Amino acid sequence: MKKTRVGIIFGGCSPEHEISLLSASNVIRALNPTKYDVVLIGIDKKGQWLLPNQSHPLLDFGRSDSVRITDEDVQSLALLPGQATELRCEEKTGAHPGNLDVVFPVLHGPMGEDGTIQGLLRFVGIPCVGAGVLSSAMCMDKEVAKSILKQSHIPTPNSICLRAHEKISLKYQDVIKKLGNPIFVKPANMGSSVGITKVKDEETFYAAIEEAFLYDHKILIEEAIVGREIEIGVLGNDFPEVSLPGEAIPNDEFYTYSAKYREAGVRFIVPADLPKKTVEVIQIYAKKAFLALSCQGMARIDFFLRGEQVYLNEVNTIPGFTSTSAFPVLWQASGVPYADLIERLISLAIEAHEKDRRLKRNY
């Protein structure tokens, strides 16, 4: 029986580079070697695509700070025009990955979760795990995603979107009059809580603005919902399934980057202790948001719960797959073991690709 060749793309230029490496290592270990040939495709912090043998530092499953891609003596990969479904080395060494049946992009943040890599793979006709170009771009951009959610009558925290040239006229008192106090300041296009600051006073506010603009050309200033943080997984294409909800209880003041990816940084309780009616509301909103934002394959959807009021915070189209990541834990508790989850995601990608191929493209 022919094995499926799966390209695992990981690393990348975003501030979430190290998290991508940790996620990818778990995905690789979960793939059954009797069913899959795994092709490692590392991208270093400079954006250079690496040959499989140069991507092998990922296989050091020890301490996370030992997992690195070196910058020395790299031979870059290139997608060559006219070579559909094939990756080749730009130097004629003969050492290239060749044809791939599907690609699993384990990339977080900009240049990985925002539709860029998805568009590249679509262009050359390689099935891609997870959301497509449009959905990836919309979900990554919190301003755009919020607009779609509001049009779909899904509650989401109130916010102000700010571009860099507008910050000169911004006044703290005007902001808290509209959004209350405290507030969150965050880049519009970023994940894993990178660049986010919880603001309680004017002095912190202006420093938080500058911090957020280090990561994006526009930022969101958002009301702080004081309540519980609930997460749920969605799996599927046209007919998505939803997992049991889980509750994240961070040991930091909020669910920071550090809390997400260090041991004892957060307690994650699955299933969350919630009334049946509340679970149903969260699951309905999750499925509705998944479809409204044209998602496919997978998503982790984060909610706030204040009393009985549910607010959708954000939709993550490439959730983490580290040992502490919520998405695989949610599905494990919902009856889908980690290895089965990865297999289903690969099958969903191929299914979506085959459906797309049936569309009439020639006129």
Protein Blocks (a to p, Z undefined) as FASTA:
>chain_A
ZZddddddeeijbfklmmmmmmmmmmmmmpcfklpccddddddfkopacdfklmmmmmmm
bdfklpccdfehiacddddehiahiacdfbfnhpagbjafbdcddbehehklnommmmmm
mmnopacehjdfklmmmmmmmmlmmmmmmmnopacdddddddfklmmmpcfklmmmmnop
adddddfbdgehioiacdfbfklmmmmmmmmmmmocbdcddddddddddddddedjklcc
dddddddddfbfbdcfklmmgghkbccdddddddfklmmmmmmmmmmmmmmnopghiacd
ddddehjaccdfbdcfbdcfbfkbmklmmmmmnopafklmmmmmmmmmmmmmmmmmmpcf
bZZ
